Amino acid sequence: MDTGRLRRVVRGTARPAGVGIAAMLGGGLLYLPNGVAQGAGPQAPLAYLLAGGGAVCLAVAFAVVAAGPFDERGPVYGPVARVWDSRRLGALTAWGALAGYVALLALLAEWLGRLAPLPASTGAYVSGTLGAPTGLAALSGVGFPGPLVGDALAATVCLLALGIHLAGTRRAAVAAAVPAWGVVLGVGALLLAAFLPGIGEFVPANFDPLYPTSGLRRAPLRSLVGGVGVALFTFVGVEAAAYAAAADRDEMAGGGRDGDAASAPVVAAAVAGALVTLAAFVALGVIDWTRLTLADIPAADAVGAYLPVNPVVLTVVVSTGAGLAALVALGVPAARTIAGLGELYPPLERGPTEPPVVALVVVYGAAAALAVADLVAPALYVAVPGLALSYLAVATTAAAMPVRRPDLWAECGVRPTGALGRVALAGAVAVAAALFGVTLASDPATTLGLTLHRVALSVFEFELVSDPLGGIVPAIVAWELIGLGLLLLVRDYRESAGIELPALGGPAENDRRETDSSDPTDSTEATDPADEAAPEP
């Protein structure tokens, strides 16, 4: 066994993978398997396991583009624009992803500004104590903060996250990754304790019968497939590891496209898949399915059944720590998305690039503004749809790259080949399409409630529009139309400033720099006529 190689892989992937895990976790880990167990029954752990496999396929697609010659333009805009020969397509795809990241950051900021309340419990509905403090407010005994104090706290946590990023790219990654790995190891250890000799709370008979209702018995496969589709939302945010890996390489002298670092999204998806599967398995093994569907915090309640742990306190600690880590982690893909669009609007590239100061200020400033102006709810209509659209674009791009742009494919540090590679990329497209389809057919409260950021929705005391045609669809269309209008404005700006964009069909930016610094007479390759085409505005 090559221990040196193993240590190198761990060093190269632990930090960016931790960022991806932090972006996924949010504060909803201990609420598993709610949302899946209701529809899939006791086979919910299998649904999470299969969804984890699908998330790994999606992560492979992000690993491909993260290891490609697109570092400075991000894993969305850069590859989509160059592979499909359309800056407009790349920009509109990245525009949707940017909306998703900023909306989630604003949601987390508002939730933390309200002292991280927990969703109302069943007991609160029964006893009529819905207004009682929960979360940090209950543990500290200070009560919920007023609107002005809550807004000030929301802006403060955004400012704190911004300060962490401005301290350095790697410091920010560590600030997100360390608590994320701490949650993984800590909660994982608590869950594994259920199998220690002498505990006796885990009951395998809870999985028998596997289909306890007539509906499950009539359509066992359909219920499992439906459960997998729901469980896929657990992994929203996994792509942050790809952005973190690219940021790591950009900060290193000489750059490079290391396949070890680029595999961070795959590591993040695999670890998260194992953790959520374990959480669902232990929860159902300790609390039988009939009672679990009524449990407020299933995984935490299960841990509290066999260990001297208060489930509510455990949930507050884990959700708050994970929420703070997510606030830092989601800033990585958000800022890198804006920085990638700097090709179209050069003022975005002013100032230091590592960290991208201008982009970070814009991202956290926008998130704070949404929280203070009480505009988080409208922003959530484009949160998951925008991210799902970017997933579909990246997965399709990675799958098509070997055919459309074999030159770019040859430069990728991660290139899944053979039958297994084709299956992985096809699986990525299928997973992304499923996420996008379910998102367009559901209301934002449902889709966000399926992610691990579900706890933050407790700040809203109303139901978001349930009709997708009255909310999500027009919202994402309107957002993309705004993006199209901005593209026209920045085109006029470039024309007035005399800025010309290079042809998309040419070599990668890094390769252009190498060619420019070498003797032009050394080149013997013919020029593709497509490379000389006028750039798309």
ROKEDO-389954 format. One record per residue (C-alpha): residue in one letter; residue number from 1; x, z, y. Coordinates in steps of 0.1 Angstrom, whole numbers, always signed. Layout:
// ROKEDO-389954
REC resn resi     X     Z     Y
REC    A  NUM     X     Z     Y
...
//
This chain:
// ROKEDO-389954
REC resn resi     X     Z     Y
REC    M    1    +0    +0    +0
REC    D    2   +14   -10   +34
REC    T    3   +10   +23   +53
REC    G    4   +26    +8   +84
REC    R    5    +0   -20   +85
REC    L    6   -28    +6   +80
REC    R    7   -16   +27  +109
REC    R    8   -13    -4  +131
REC    V    9   -49   -14  +122
REC    V   10   -62   +21  +130
REC    R   11   -43   +23  +163
REC    G   12   -56   -12  +172
REC    T   13   -93    -6  +164
REC    A   14  -100   +32  +168
REC    R   15  -104   +31  +206
REC    P   16  -124    -1  +211
REC    A   17  -145    +7  +180
REC    G   18  -152   +41  +195
REC    V   19  -164   +24  +226
REC    G   20  -188    +3  +205
REC    I   21  -201   +33  +187
REC    A   22  -206   +52  +220
REC    A   23  -226   +23  +234
REC    M   24  -248   +23  +203
REC    L   25  -253   +61  +198
REC    G   26  -271   +70  +229
REC    G   27  -289  +103  +221
REC    G   28  -312   +93  +193
REC    L   29  -291   +97  +162
REC    L   30  -308  +129  +150
REC    Y   31  -343  +113  +154
REC    L   32  -336   +90  +124
REC    P   33  -354   +77  +104
REC    N   34  -383   +78  +127
REC    G   35  -396   +43  +134
REC    V   36  -384   +30  +100
REC    A   37  -397   +56   +76
REC    Q   38  -433   +51   +88
REC    G   39  -433   +14   +77
REC    A   40  -407   +13   +49
REC    G   41  -415   +46   +32
REC    P   42  -389   +64   +12
REC    Q   43  -368   +32   +10
REC    A   44  -359   +37   +47
REC    P   45  -322   +45   +38
REC    L   46  -320   +11   +21
REC    A   47  -334    -6   +51
REC    Y   48  -307   +11   +73
REC    L   49  -280    +0   +48
REC    L   50  -292   -36   +48
REC    A   51  -295   -36   +86
REC    G   52  -260   -22   +88
REC    G   53  -248   -52   +68
REC    G   54  -267   -75   +92
REC    A   55  -250   -57  +121
REC    V   56  -216   -63  +105
REC    C   57  -224  -100  +104
REC    L   58  -233  -100  +141
REC    A   59  -201   -80  +148
REC    V   60  -181  -107  +130
REC    A   61  -194  -133  +155
REC    F   62  -183  -111  +184
REC    A   63  -150  -105  +167
REC    V   64  -144  -143  +166
REC    V   65  -150  -148  +203
REC    A   66  -132  -116  +212
REC    A   67  -101  -129  +194
REC    G   68  -105  -163  +210
REC    P   69   -90  -179  +241
REC    F   70  -118  -164  +263
REC    D   71  -104  -130  +272
REC    E   72  -107  -134  +310
REC    R   73  -143  -147  +308
REC    G   74  -158  -122  +284
REC    P   75  -173  -127  +249
REC    V   76  -205  -142  +264
REC    Y   77  -199  -165  +294
REC    G   78  -165  -178  +283
REC    P   79  -172  -190  +247
REC    V   80  -208  -201  +254
REC    A   81  -197  -222  +284
REC    R   82  -167  -238  +267
REC    V   83  -181  -244  +232
REC    W   84  -214  -259  +245
REC    D   85  -197  -276  +275
REC    S   86  -221  -260  +300
REC    R   87  -212  -234  +326
REC    R   88  -249  -231  +335
REC    L   89  -258  -221  +299
REC    G   90  -230  -196  +297
REC    A   91  -238  -181  +331
REC    L   92  -275  -177  +324
REC    T   93  -268  -161  +290
REC    A   94  -244  -137  +306
REC    W   95  -269  -130  +334
REC    G   96  -294  -118  +308
REC    A   97  -268   -95  +292
REC    L   98  -259   -81  +326
REC    A   99  -295   -72  +333
REC    G  100  -296   -54  +299
REC    Y  101  -265   -33  +305
REC    V  102  -274   -23  +341
REC    A  103  -309   -14  +330
REC    L  104  -296    +8  +302
REC    L  105  -271   +24  +325
REC    A  106  -298   +32  +350
REC    L  107  -320   +46  +323
REC    L  108  -292   +69  +311
REC    A  109  -284   +80  +347
REC    E  110  -320   +89  +354
REC    W  111  -323  +108  +321
REC    L  112  -291  +127  +328
REC    G  113  -302  +134  +363
REC    R  114  -333  +150  +349
REC    L  115  -310  +173  +328
REC    A  116  -314  +152  +296
REC    P  117  -350  +162  +286
REC    L  118  -361  +156  +250
REC    P  119  -392  +138  +240
REC    A  120  -424  +159  +239
REC    S  121  -428  +176  +205
REC    T  122  -459  +177  +184
REC    G  123  -462  +214  +191
REC    A  124  -462  +208  +228
REC    Y  125  -492  +185  +225
REC    V  126  -510  +211  +203
REC    S  127  -502  +241  +225
REC    G  128  -507  +222  +258
REC    T  129  -472  +229  +270
REC    L  130  -462  +193  +278
REC    G  131  -448  +203  +312
REC    A  132  -424  +229  +298
REC    P  133  -387  +223  +303
REC    T  134  -368  +207  +274
REC    G  135  -332  +197  +269
REC    L  136  -305  +211  +291
REC    A  137  -332  +224  +315
REC    A  138  -346  +246  +287
REC    L  139  -312  +258  +274
REC    S  140  -300  +267  +309
REC    G  141  -333  +282  +320
REC    V  142  -333  +264  +354
REC    G  143  -363  +242  +349
REC    F  144  -365  +205  +356
REC    P  145  -349  +194  +389
REC    G  146  -371  +181  +417
REC    P  147  -371  +144  +426
REC    L  148  -344  +146  +453
REC    V  149  -321  +168  +432
REC    G  150  -327  +145  +402
REC    D  151  -318  +114  +422
REC    A  152  -287  +131  +435
REC    L  153  -276  +140  +400
REC    A  154  -283  +105  +387
REC    A  155  -261   +91  +415
REC    T  156  -235  +117  +408
REC    V  157  -232  +109  +371
REC    C  158  -228   +72  +380
REC    L  159  -201   +81  +404
REC    L  160  -184  +102  +378
REC    A  161  -185   +73  +353
REC    L  162  -171   +50  +379
REC    G  163  -143   +74  +386
REC    I  164  -134   +76  +350
REC    H  165  -132   +38  +348
REC    L  166  -111   +36  +380
REC    A  167   -86   +60  +364
REC    G  168   -76   +32  +341
REC    T  169   -90    +9  +314
REC    R  170   -76   +28  +285
REC    R  171   -85   +62  +299
REC    A  172  -121   +51  +302
REC    A  173  -120   +38  +267
REC    V  174  -107   +71  +255
REC    A  175  -133   +90  +275
REC    A  176  -161   +71  +257
REC    A  177  -144   +69  +222
REC    V  178  -134  +105  +217
REC    P  179  -169  +120  +220
REC    A  180  -183   +91  +200
REC    W  181  -159   +97  +171
REC    G  182  -166  +135  +176
REC    V  183  -203  +129  +171
REC    V  184  -196  +107  +141
REC    L  185  -174  +132  +124
REC    G  186  -194  +163  +134
REC    V  187  -228  +150  +125
REC    G  188  -215  +133   +94
REC    A  189  -200  +166   +82
REC    L  190  -233  +184   +88
REC    L  191  -252  +158   +69
REC    L  192  -227  +157   +40
REC    A  193  -230  +195   +37
REC    A  194  -264  +188   +21
REC    F  195  -246  +178   -11
REC    L  196  -224  +209   -14
REC    P  197  -229  +229   -45
REC    G  198  -253  +258   -40
REC    I  199  -271  +243   -10
REC    G  200  -300  +230   -31
REC    E  201  -321  +217    -3
REC    F  202  -316  +180   -11
REC    V  203  -343  +170   -36
REC    P  204  -339  +136   -53
REC    A  205  -375  +138   -64
REC    N  206  -384  +132   -27
REC    F  207  -377   +95   -34
REC    D  208  -402   +94   -63
REC    P  209  -425   +76   -59
REC    L  210  -406   +51   -38
REC    Y  211  -439   +36   -27
REC    P  212  -463   +65   -21
REC    T  213  -491   +46    -4
REC    S  214  -513   +17   -15
REC    G  215  -500    -5   +13
REC    L  216  -464    +0    +3
REC    R  217  -472    -7   -34
REC    R  218  -491   -39   -25
REC    A  219  -462   -53    -5
REC    P  220  -429   -35   -13
REC    L  221  -407   -63    -3
REC    R  222  -425   -70   +30
REC    S  223  -423   -33   +39
REC    L  224  -386   -33   +32
REC    V  225  -380   -65   +53
REC    G  226  -400   -50   +81
REC    G  227  -380   -18   +79
REC    V  228  -348   -38   +81
REC    G  229  -360   -57  +112
REC    V  230  -368   -24  +129
REC    A  231  -336    -8  +118
REC    L  232  -315   -36  +134
REC    F  233  -323   -22  +169
REC    T  234  -303    +8  +159
REC    F  235  -271   -13  +165
REC    V  236  -279   -25  +200
REC    G  237  -246   -20  +219
REC    V  238  -222   -28  +191
REC    E  239  -207   -57  +211
REC    A  240  -192   -32  +236
REC    A  241  -163   -29  +211
REC    A  242  -155   -66  +216
REC    Y  243  -153   -62  +253
REC    A  244  -132   -31  +249
REC    A  245  -108   -49  +226
REC    A  246  -105   -77  +251
REC    A  247   -98   -52  +279
REC    D  248   -71   -36  +258
REC    R  249   -53   -69  +253
REC    D  250   -57   -78  +290
REC    E  251   -40   -46  +300
REC    M  252   -11   -51  +276
REC    A  253   +18   -70  +290
REC    G  254   +17  -105  +277
REC    G  255   -19  -103  +265
REC    G  256   -23  -119  +231
REC    R  257   -51  -123  +207
REC    D  258   -46   -96  +181
REC    G  259   -70   -99  +151
REC    D  260   -67   -62  +144
REC    A  261   -81   -52  +178
REC    A  262  -107   -80  +177
REC    S  263  -121   -66  +144
REC    A  264  -132   -34  +163
REC    P  265  -169   -46  +165
REC    V  266  -169   -49  +127
REC    V  267  -155   -14  +123
REC    A  268  -180    +0  +148
REC    A  269  -209   -17  +130
REC    A  270  -197    -5   +96
REC    V  271  -192   +31  +107
REC    A  272  -225   +32  +125
REC    G  273  -243   +17   +95
REC    A  274  -228   +43   +72
REC    L  275  -238   +71   +95
REC    V  276  -274   +61  +101
REC    T  277  -279   +54   +64
REC    L  278  -266   +89   +56
REC    A  279  -288  +104   +82
REC    A  280  -319   +87   +68
REC    F  281  -309   +95   +32
REC    V  282  -304  +132   +39
REC    A  283  -335  +136   +61
REC    L  284  -357  +121   +34
REC    G  285  -339  +140    +7
REC    V  286  -345  +174   +24
REC    I  287  -380  +167   +39
REC    D  288  -404  +147   +18
REC    W  289  -417  +115   +33
REC    T  290  -452  +128   +39
REC    R  291  -440  +157   +61
REC    L  292  -411  +137   +76
REC    T  293  -434  +112   +93
REC    L  294  -447  +142  +113
REC    A  295  -414  +158  +120
REC    D  296  -402  +158  +157
REC    I  297  -364  +155  +150
REC    P  298  -361  +146  +113
REC    A  299  -324  +146  +108
REC    A  300  -318  +177  +129
REC    D  301  -347  +195  +111
REC    A  302  -331  +186   +78
REC    V  303  -298  +200   +88
REC    G  304  -315  +232  +101
REC    A  305  -331  +236   +67
REC    Y  306  -298  +242   +48
REC    L  307  -275  +254   +76
REC    P  308  -279  +282  +101
REC    V  309  -282  +256  +130
REC    N  310  -310  +255  +156
REC    P  311  -323  +219  +154
REC    V  312  -332  +218  +190
REC    V  313  -299  +231  +203
REC    L  314  -281  +207  +180
REC    T  315  -301  +178  +193
REC    V  316  -295  +188  +230
REC    V  317  -258  +190  +224
REC    V  318  -254  +158  +205
REC    S  319  -278  +138  +226
REC    T  320  -262  +149  +259
REC    G  321  -227  +143  +247
REC    A  322  -236  +109  +233
REC    G  323  -255  +100  +264
REC    L  324  -226  +107  +287
REC    A  325  -203   +87  +264
REC    A  326  -228   +58  +264
REC    L  327  -229   +59  +303
REC    V  328  -191   +53  +303
REC    A  329  -191   +29  +273
REC    L  330  -218    +5  +286
REC    G  331  -199    +1  +318
REC    V  332  -172   -18  +298
REC    P  333  -194   -48  +288
REC    A  334  -213   -47  +321
REC    A  335  -182   -49  +343
REC    R  336  -165   -75  +320
REC    T  337  -196   -97  +321
REC    I  338  -195   -97  +359
REC    A  339  -157  -102  +359
REC    G  340  -161  -132  +336
REC    L  341  -185  -148  +361
REC    G  342  -157  -147  +387
REC    E  343  -148  -183  +377
REC    L  344  -181  -194  +394
REC    Y  345  -179  -170  +423
REC    P  346  -142  -162  +431
REC    P  347  -149  -132  +454
REC    L  348  -158  -113  +422
REC    E  349  -121  -115  +412
REC    R  350  -108   -99  +443
REC    G  351   -89   -66  +440
REC    P  352   -73   -52  +409
REC    T  353   -83   -68  +376
REC    E  354   -73   -39  +353
REC    P  355   -96   -22  +358
REC    P  356  -120   -47  +374
REC    V  357  -127   -26  +405
REC    V  358  -152   -49  +422
REC    A  359  -172   -54  +391
REC    L  360  -173   -17  +382
REC    V  361  -185    -8  +417
REC    V  362  -213   -34  +415
REC    V  363  -224   -22  +381
REC    Y  364  -225   +15  +387
REC    G  365  -238   +10  +423
REC    A  366  -267   -11  +409
REC    A  367  -275   +14  +382
REC    A  368  -275   +43  +407
REC    A  369  -297   +23  +431
REC    L  370  -322   +16  +404
REC    A  371  -324   +53  +395
REC    V  372  -327   +65  +430
REC    A  373  -353   +39  +440
REC    D  374  -374   +46  +409
REC    L  375  -370   +10  +397
REC    V  376  -357   +18  +362
REC    A  377  -390   +11  +345
REC    P  378  -393   -25  +358
REC    A  379  -357   -31  +349
REC    L  380  -363   -21  +313
REC    Y  381  -385   -51  +308
REC    V  382  -354   -73  +307
REC    A  383  -330   -47  +290
REC    V  384  -334   -55  +253
REC    P  385  -345   -91  +257
REC    G  386  -314   -99  +279
REC    L  387  -291   -84  +253
REC    A  388  -309  -100  +224
REC    L  389  -306  -134  +241
REC    S  390  -269  -129  +245
REC    Y  391  -265  -119  +209
REC    L  392  -283  -151  +198
REC    A  393  -261  -173  +221
REC    V  394  -228  -157  +209
REC    A  395  -238  -159  +172
REC    T  396  -248  -195  +175
REC    T  397  -216  -203  +194
REC    A  398  -194  -186  +168
REC    A  399  -211  -205  +140
REC    A  400  -209  -238  +158
REC    M  401  -174  -235  +171
REC    P  402  -155  -249  +140
REC    V  403  -176  -281  +144
REC    R  404  -180  -285  +182
REC    R  405  -146  -272  +193
REC    P  406  -121  -270  +164
REC    D  407   -93  -266  +189
REC    L  408  -108  -234  +202
REC    W  409  -116  -222  +167
REC    A  410   -79  -227  +157
REC    E  411   -69  -203  +185
REC    C  412   -92  -175  +174
REC    G  413   -74  -146  +159
REC    V  414  -104  -139  +136
REC    R  415  -116  -169  +117
REC    P  416  -140  -162   +88
REC    T  417  -136  -190   +63
REC    G  418  -149  -199   +29
REC    A  419  -183  -192   +16
REC    L  420  -182  -156   +27
REC    G  421  -173  -165   +62
REC    R  422  -201  -191   +64
REC    V  423  -226  -165   +51
REC    A  424  -214  -139   +77
REC    L  425  -218  -163  +106
REC    A  426  -252  -176   +93
REC    G  427  -262  -140   +89
REC    A  428  -252  -133  +125
REC    V  429  -275  -161  +137
REC    A  430  -304  -148  +115
REC    V  431  -299  -112  +128
REC    A  432  -298  -122  +164
REC    A  433  -328  -145  +160
REC    A  434  -347  -116  +144
REC    L  435  -339   -92  +172
REC    F  436  -348  -118  +199
REC    G  437  -381  -126  +181
REC    V  438  -392   -90  +176
REC    T  439  -383   -82  +212
REC    L  440  -404  -110  +226
REC    A  441  -433  -100  +204
REC    S  442  -432   -63  +214
REC    D  443  -435   -41  +245
REC    P  444  -403   -26  +260
REC    A  445  -413    +9  +251
REC    T  446  -414    -1  +214
REC    T  447  -381   -20  +213
REC    L  448  -362    +7  +234
REC    G  449  -378   +33  +212
REC    L  450  -362   +17  +181
REC    T  451  -327   +19  +196
REC    L  452  -306   +51  +196
REC    H  453  -312   +53  +234
REC    R  454  -348   +63  +226
REC    V  455  -343   +99  +239
REC    A  456  -338   +87  +275
REC    L  457  -374   +73  +275
REC    S  458  -386  +108  +278
REC    V  459  -382  +105  +316
REC    F  460  -413   +83  +317
REC    E  461  -447   +98  +314
REC    F  462  -465   +65  +310
REC    E  463  -467   +37  +285
REC    L  464  -449    +5  +295
REC    V  465  -470   -27  +293
REC    S  466  -480   -33  +257
REC    D  467  -488   -70  +261
REC    P  468  -455   -90  +259
REC    L  469  -470  -119  +278
REC    G  470  -479   -95  +306
REC    G  471  -445   -79  +307
REC    I  472  -414   -90  +288
REC    V  473  -418  -127  +287
REC    P  474  -425  -133  +324
REC    A  475  -399  -107  +333
REC    I  476  -371  -124  +314
REC    V  477  -382  -158  +327
REC    A  478  -382  -146  +363
REC    W  479  -348  -130  +358
REC    E  480  -333  -162  +345
REC    L  481  -349  -182  +374
REC    I  482  -332  -158  +398
REC    G  483  -300  -164  +380
REC    L  484  -305  -202  +383
REC    G  485  -311  -198  +420
REC    L  486  -279  -178  +424
REC    L  487  -260  -205  +405
REC    L  488  -271  -231  +431
REC    L  489  -260  -208  +459
REC    V  490  -226  -202  +445
REC    R  491  -222  -239  +439
REC    D  492  -228  -245  +476
REC    Y  493  -203  -218  +483
REC    R  494  -176  -234  +462
REC    E  495  -183  -268  +478
REC    S  496  -180  -254  +513
REC    A  497  -148  -235  +503
REC    G  498  -133  -266  +486
REC    I  499  -130  -248  +452
REC    E  500  -130  -271  +422
REC    L  501  -136  -259  +387
REC    P  502  -114  -272  +358
REC    A  503  -130  -294  +331
REC    L  504  -145  -273  +303
REC    G  505  -133  -298  +277
REC    G  506   -96  -290  +285
REC    P  507   -73  -264  +269
REC    A  508   -78  -227  +272
REC    E  509   -68  -210  +305
REC    N  510   -39  -193  +288
REC    D  511   -28  -227  +274
REC    R  512   -31  -243  +308
REC    R  513    -8  -218  +323
REC    E  514   +17  -223  +296
REC    T  515   +15  -261  +300
REC    D  516   +19  -258  +338
REC    S  517   +50  -238  +334
REC    S  518   +66  -262  +310
REC    D  519   +80  -298  +315
REC    P  520   +51  -322  +317
REC    T  521   +71  -349  +300
REC    D  522   +71  -328  +268
REC    S  523   +34  -336  +262
REC    T  524   +28  -365  +239
REC    E  525    -9  -359  +231
REC    A  526   -36  -383  +243
REC    T  527   -61  -370  +268
REC    D  528   -97  -368  +257
REC    P  529  -119  -387  +282
REC    A  530  -143  -357  +281
REC    D  531  -116  -335  +296
REC    E  532  -116  -357  +327
REC    A  533  -153  -355  +333
REC    A  534  -165  -340  +365
REC    P  535  -171  -302  +361
REC    E  536  -207  -291  +359
REC    P  537  -219  -271  +389
//
